């Protein structure tokens, strides 16, 4: 909605989501996001759209999934009895994760898996997040 200029609608949706999520945070929950655009929205867009204490509460208690796992690992709380995968992978960090300035927790977590050979892909923006993403063209 924001990318398309529907700011009034975005504010309405954000206010609704903030109300629900802030209540969950007050109950002791952490908001875990697996989509880079979602964590970017919760941390950066919602506090601008809904300028209140609940929006800040939601932002402060939202975390990206691999950042969450990496923090567990650093705290000695992540089980690592993983079986080897024996795979070569390329990883491209999404732009919205780069914008969060949290480092590369996804790469760090992938490197914990035995047998993984990980190559960082530095290809610029993949263009695959949000509204404008399209699947691969038909073969």
C-alpha positions, 0 to 999 in steps of 0.5 A: 500500500505504501509503495502504491501511494495508498497511505490512508489505507496503509495507516488504517491497516497499520493501526489495526495491526499495531493494536493486535500486536501490541496486546500480544507483546504486553502478554509477553510475546515476541513478534517473529518475522520470516519476511524481510519486508514485514520486519522492515514494515514493523520496525520502520514504517509502522512507527511513522504511520501510527505515531504512538507508544504501541507502534514503538512497542511493536517495533522494539519487540519484533525480530527477523527469524534468522536474527532470532535464531542467531541470538539463540545460538550466541546465547548457547540456546540453539540445538545444533545436533544437525545432520550434514546436508552436503550442499553448495548454496548461494545466498543473496541478502534481501535489501530490506535485511540490509536496511535493518543493519543487523549484519548477516544472521541468515548467513551465520545460521546457514553456516551452522549446518554441517556440510553446507558450502555457502557462497555470498552472492553480491548481485545488488537488489534481487527485486524479489520483495514486496508488491513487484516480485514476479515468479520465474518466467515460464520455460 
